[in-house]
Every structure is written in C-alpha cells, then in structure tokens.
Amino acid sequence: MSSIIDFKPQSHLKAAEQLDAFIAWAKASLLKGVPNKDVHAGIRWDMDSWHKSGVTSCAFTSHGSPRYAKAKDKKYMQPPFVDFAKALIVYYRVFLGKKSVHSWLSAAKILEVALVELSGTRDVTRLSAAICNRTCEHFKNQYPDGNTAYLYSKSLGQIVQLMREKGLLATPFRWSSPLRLKRFGTLKEQKKNRDKKLPSRESILALGELFNNNLTSPLDVITTSACVLLLSQPSRIGELVDVERDCVVFKEDVDGGQRMFLRWYAEKGFGATTKPVITGMESSVKRVIKMLDPITDEARKYAAWLEDHPDEYPPHDGVPLKGPDEPLSYNEACAALKVKVYERTTSRQSLKVRFLDPLAKYKALSPGAKVVLDEIREGWDTDNGKRIYVNGKFDHHQYNDRAVITLRKLNILVREKYLPKDFPFTSPAVDGKKRVKYRDALFTVRTGSLPDETNSSHYYKHDFGVEIAANHNRMAAQLGCVLPAQSIFERHGYKGLKVKTHAFRHELNTEMHRAGLSQLLIDAFSGRTAMGSVYNHETVEERTQRVAHYHPKTKHSNSAQRLEKVKTNQPLSLSDVRDLHEGDQDWVIHQTHVGICVHNFASDPCPKMGACLTCGKLGCVKGDDVKLANLKEERKDLKCRYDKVRDAQSRDIFGASEWVKKVGMDLYKCDALIRTLENPELENGDIVWNVDNGWTLTNNAAAMAGLIDAKEIEAKNEQLPSLDDLSAMLDEIEV
C-alpha cells in the first residue's frame, strides 16, 4: 500500500474524464498489489473473476446471475460500468488494503440495475440521490430479513462519498442511507432469529456422541474435531486455518492452578491472542490433538518438503528416475502426474485431455506457469498425425510434437494446480499478521485425502498438494448445510439434523451472557473489536429474571445485603443504594464516618469541602451502630459549639449571628438523622438521605461575584424551619 499513490482528481477535468483517469489509475495500480500480497501474480484487468487471483469472492457477474451456473450461462456486468466496478475493487482492496470486498461489490452490482432503470445508461457519472434510493429499494426487496440491506446501503454511501471526493459525479450531491439498523424486533421475530442462529440441542448431542465414538473415517475425525475447537472457545470457522499443531499453552490462574489456553488469531482486526479454553473442555481439546496427529503428521512433513525443495518434483513411486531437465516420454509424464491411461486411449491423449487442457482453462495462472504451459501447447502437433502400420496392420499415430516435457516443467505446473496461492502460508498476507505455515498447521492434510466414502461418484484431486482440512466449504457440507452432499449426521443415522459452524459462536456468547459476564469480556473472549450484542439470544424471560435479581428494587434481601456490606466495610456500589436509569454509570461509592456518600470523586472533588451535614448526597444506613455512634458524637460537639455561639451572640460579638444560623442548622440535621435512624418503623438496611442546603463552592463564588442571587438558593431551603423555630427546637436537644 505504501508504494501506491492515491488517485488525485484534476480540477479542470469533467466527470467523464475524471472517471477515465480513475480507471486508468486503477489499471496501473492493480499489479502493484502483487508485491504486497494483496493480489496474486497473473491477475489481469480483463478477467471476469478475481476470486482465484487473491481477491476472495470477487466475480464481476451481474445482479441475479446464478452463482453456481456454468460459465456459458452466467451473466456479467456490462461496460462501461464493469470498469468502474473493477476500479472500486482496486481502490478498496489494493490501495486501502481491505480484506473483504463482498459488501462493496454487492452494492455495485445492484447499483448497476438501478442506474439502468432510472437513467437508461450505465454511465456512473450520472448517479443521483434518486438512483441511490432506488438501489436501497432493491436492497430491501432482495434482503428483507436481518440487517444485510442496511449494511449494503452503508457501503453504497461510502462509494458515493468516494465518487464525490474524486470528482466522478457530473452533478455532485450528498446522500445518506434511508435504511436504518434493525434492533431486536418483536418477540416473535426474536424467537425466529434465535431458532435460526442457535444450534439445536439434538445436533450438539449428536456431535458429542460421534466425537466420543471410535471414529475410523479421517473425514469424520476432522469434522468432529473442528466442532470441538469451535465449542471450546467462541471463534470463527475461518480462524481454524491459523491454528498451529502446538497451539496449547498453560498459564497460572489466581488460585495457583494451571489453565489451558489456545494460541489463536482472531479475524476482523482483533489479531493474535491467547484464548482460555472453557472449563470442562480441556480434556476434549487434548483428545482432538491426539486424534488429529495420525491424520495430519505426514501432510505436515510433506508440506515442509515442498517448502524446502521448491525446484524438485514431488516424490512418489511413479516418478521416473530421470534428471530434472531430461526429456520425458508421454508414458513417463503420465506416470509422474498419476494420470491413468485407459484402454483405447494413448498416454499422449490422456496427458492432453486430463491435465493440459483443464490447466489451460485456469484464468489465474501465475506468469511462470503460463510460460511453461504455453510452450508445451505451442509445440503440440494439432494435426491428426501419421498412421503407422506394423505387418500390414494399423499400430499407432505418429505426431510431430516439438514440445519437450521435463520434471522441472511438470513441477511448475503441478505446484500451480495443486498448491494454494499463498503456500507455504495458510492464509493471505495481512498487515502485521504473523502467518502460520502448512508445515505447522493443526489441520494440514494432503489434497484428495478426505473423500466422502459414501459418495463414490465424487471426483477427488490427486495428493500433490496440501490444504486445510477444516475449511468453510467442507465443514458446511459435512454439517448438512450444502445439498446434495451427504453430511456426517446422515452417514451415522442422525436424519434431518444440520448446524452452521457460526451457530457455535452464537451459543457460547449466549451462555456467557446467561452466566453474567460483561459485554466487554465477552467481546474480548470472542475476538471482536466492536460490541457483539447480536450474539445474545437470551429470552425475554431470562433477561427479566436477571434484571430482577440485580435491580435494587427487586433483588432478594437487598437491605440486608447492603447493611452487611456496610458493617464489614465491603465495597458498596451506587446501584446498591439507589435506582440507576438507562445511561447512568455505576461506581464504587465512598463511605464517610457518619454514612455513605454517592458523590463521584472520579469526576470532581467534594463540592462541599467535607461539610457532609449540608449535603444531599449523604445517606445514613439504619442498623450501622458505628456510624450512629459517630453521629451522636457529632451532635454532642455541635451542641457544645451551638451553646458557645449563642453566648457570643448575646454579647453582640461580630459574626456570631451567622454562626448561630450555620451551627444551628447542622445540629438540627444531625439530630433529625439520629431520631430517624432510631425510629423502630424503619427496617435495618434502609437509607435515610440528608437534605441539601443548596450551597457549593461554585455557586458560593458565583454569588460573591454577583452572577447569581443568593436569595434564589436560600429559597430552596423553605422546607427547613425558620431561625426562630429552629432555636426553640435546638434548646430542647439533650446530649
């Protein structure tokens, strides 16, 4: 990405010229992604699909074209829009370095439909807000459930913003999606979503039974082992490609014991981490590794040999004993390639039909493989050949082939056909990612080594390559989500069962919510960088019960628990003493010598400078004998000070009247708190809240500066007795 310069629009060019310049920039930048591993060598602008060239799920088919149709039946985006779509993908994938282009490409496909409907052309410079709104209508019709339509509309908004910034709009405009993110929906919709996202209990029990049986099929062992890892900690099926054979580590917990962790690489930006294995799954994880070793050990060694000997032909019993550059006969070439020669066919014909011709149809050949293949095909005699007779009978055809086939050339072609594009690594390059090699991966197997034994008509690859056994397509088929493939459930008599791999992630996240874990911990455990509340499928009844258990008004014996915390000096939270509303923050509150204080000292210091008896944030808990005794000591001290200032007032000492008022009010409140706490009608644990006098350091300074009227603050204290009534009441206090 650092070697690619962003497209800079020219202010003097019109939108159509800017678009041509943008497409020209994209064509020049496409191959610059090869050194950065964003795309593979051999990618070309004129390809109908870049999927096998390093841009996953990127085929420039038009909206509505069948995904699995034959090539001749597929429909593709039309010029000039298709060039604009390809330029978008280059900008998003190669320049920005984003991994998945699915959302942008899907939005562009439907945008083409709306553009033709309203403008009658495929000229994207004529894009308008009306066309964008029509595109959103198509999103809603195509994806009525969930938030897919909303997400695609957000991608469309990003495309519009890019076009405006790059000067690609004939009439610039601003647009935002009219679609809104769907929340939880009705109770019926929540239940439907829960049934769709969570695995059935029957499927989990079936997988558990299969895992604990003595499975003999490598395919069954791979399938159940992958499910165990996905159930041992919340993860994604795509993350299994980065799991190493030596993935288990142990760490000491708070009690001094050993906890099992897995070295893991979480997708979608979270990165490398170590995930704790859910308690109870440790023995299953150990068994997974023990079961996989006999299946994958040889493949890891073979992957290491391929990596260490890039210029040597993969060894097997059929490889002819010749040097790498010695010419091979067609029989020797077929033997090296494991191409079977049937009766009534020749080795020359078998080599061409079963190896060279299929390879020539590959649209994502690397430059080196293309040179070798073109050399062999150009030297191939395309005539019918000369008929050769022996003893008057036809024996064979003689051809004038100029192509020279060697083990070195076949090595290039075999590796091109059977090895993944990212070999020796199991996954594409990502900035900052330490990639795992096939020689170290837990699920490494040889290609063609995991056939479905019950489907003999299936075509299997030769074992020249390596792959990750627990890939998305195989797991989806084995868990019953792809027809007509036979699933592991059907093979073992569990009819009608199926489960998606991502359902395990939903299940574990829901169970963690039920266990009371915070959303922050759940997201960290799941390897997410954003809040994943959509993974919580608790029922309304479960959520209501949990709220009732913790809410101050409904949780069992709340007053008794609060009093116990106060007496034993345990941390007391704000939610323990008052109701919290939506958006309120909970924190540990401060305990004073006379009660509890709900002021948030993390935001600002005490606004009363420690004058607790003048503050409405002071609460006294009935039953706390220590605090009650402190209040009585405070009352005794205040009574003594009150008598002294009354004596000073009688002698007309300056300022004594104000002190009579202040100390008298504190004495009155202190005595009122004591009387209330000693009231037998209150239950132990109940809180008696003080009355605030309205004065703080801030409004005191404002009153002195003339910014506010002191009478406004004094007016708030009308519920308190007047000074004359106060004097009469205070004279009756005995300490």
C-alpha positions, 0 to 999 in steps of 0.5 A: 500500500505504501508504494501506491499513490492515491488517485488525485482528481484534476480540477479542470477535468469533467466527470467523464474524464475524471472517471477515465483517469480513475480507471486508468489509475486503477489499471496501473495500480492493480499489479502493484498489489502483487508485491504486497500480497494483496493480489496474486501474480497473473491477475489481469484487468480483463478477467471476469473473476478475481476470486482465484487471483487473491481477491476472495469472492470477487466475480464481476457477474451481474445482479441475479446471475446464478452463482453456481451456473456454468460459465456459458450461462452466467451473466456479467456486468456490462461496460462501461460500468464493469470498469468502474466496478473493477476500479472500486475493487482496486481502490478498496482492496489494493490501495486501502488494503481491505480484506473483504470486498463482498459488501462493496461489490454487492452494492455495485452490482445492484447499483448497476440495475438501478442506474439502468432503470432510472437513467437508461445508461450505465454511465456512473457519472450520472448517479443521483440521490434518486438512483441511490434510493432506488438501489436501497429499494432493491436492497430491501426487496432482495434482503428483507430479513436481518440487517444485510440491506442496511449494511449494503446501503452503508457501503453504497454511501461510502462509494458515493462519498468516494465518487464525490471526493474524486470528482466522478459525479457530473452533478455532485450531491450528498446522500445518506442511507434511508435504511436504518439498523434493525434492533431486536424486533418483536418477540416473535421475530426474536424467537425466529432469529434465535431458532435460526442462529442457535444450534439445536440441542439434538445436533450438539448431542449428536456431535458429542456422541460421534466425537466420543465414538471410535471414529475410523473415517479421517473425514469424520475425525476432522469434522468432529474435531473442528466442532470441538475447537469451535465449542471450546472457545467462541471463534470463527470457522475461518480462524481454524486455518491459523491454528498451529499443531502446538497451539496449547499453552498453560498459564497460572490462574489466581488460585495457583492452578494451571489453565489451558489456553489456545494460541489463536488469531482472531479475524476482523482486526482483533489479531493474535491472542491467547484464548482460555479454553472453557472449563470442562473442555480441556480434556476434549481439546487434548483428545482432538490433538491426539486424534488429529496427529495420525491424520495430519503428521505426514501432510505436515512433513510433506508440506515442509518438503515442498517448502524446502525443495521448491525446484524438485518434483514431488516424490512418489513411486511413479516418478521416473528416475530421470534428471530434472531437465531430461526429456520425458516420454508421454508414458513417463509424464503420465506416470509422474502426474498419476494420470491413468491411461485407459484402454483405447486411449494413448498416454499422449491423449490422456496427458492432453485431455486430463491435465493440459487442457483443464490447466489451460482453462485456469484464468489465474495462472501465475506468469511462470506457469503460463510460460511453461504451459504455453510452450508445451501447447505451442509445440503440440502437433494439432494435426491428426498425425501419421498412421503407422502400420506394423505387418500390414496392420494399423499400430499407432499415430505418429505426431510431430510434437516439438514440445519437450516435457521435463520434471522441472516443467511438470513441477511448475505446473503441478505446484500451480494446480495443486498448491494454494496461492499463498503456500507455504502460508495458510492464509493471505498476507495481512498487515502485521499478521504473523502467518502460520505455515502448512508445515505447522498447521493443526489441520494440514492434510494432503489434497484428495485425502478426505473423500466422502466414502459414501459418495463414490461418484465424487471426483477427488484431486490427486495428493500433490498438494496440501490444504486445510482440512477444516475449511468453510466449504467442507465443514458446511457440507459435512454439517448438512448445510450444502445439498446434495452432499451427504453430511456426517449426521446422515452417514451415522443415522442422525436424519434431518439434523444440520448446524452452521459452524457460526451457530457455535459462536452464537451459543457460547456468547449466549451462555456467557451472557446467561452466566453474567459476564460483561459485554466487554469480556465477552467481546474480548473472549470472542475476538471482536473489536466492536460490541457483539450484542447480536450474539445474545439470544437470551429470552425475554424471560431470562433477561427479566429474571436477571434484571430482577435479581440485580435491580435494587428494587427487586433483588432478594434481601437487598437491605440486608445485603447492603447493611452487611456490606456496610458493617464489614466495610465491603465495597458498596456500589451506587446501584446498591443504594439507589435506582440507576436509569438507562445511561447512568454509570455505576461506581464504587461509592465512598463511605464517610464516618457518619454514612455513605456518600454517592458523590463521584470523586472520579469526576470532581472533588467534594463540592462541599469541602467535607461539610457532609451535614449540608449535603444531599448526597449523604445517606445514613444506613439504619442498623450501622451502630458505628456510624450512629455512634459517630453521629451522636458524637457529632451532635454532642460537639455541635451542641457544645459549639451551638451553646458557645455561639449563642453566648457570643451572640448575646454579647453582640460579638461580630459574626456570631449571628451567622454562626448561630444560623450555620451551627444551628442548622447542622445540629438540627440535621444531625439530630433529625438523622439520629431520631430517624435512624432510631425510629423502630418503623424503619427496617435495618438496611434502609437509607435515610438521605440528608437534605441539601442546603443548596450551597457549593463552592461554585455557586458560593463564588458565583454569588460573591461575584454577583452572577447569581442571587443568593436569595434564589438558593436560600429559597430552596431551603423553605422546607427547613424551619425558620431561625426562630423555630429552629432555636426553640427546637435546638434548646430542647436537644439533650446530649 
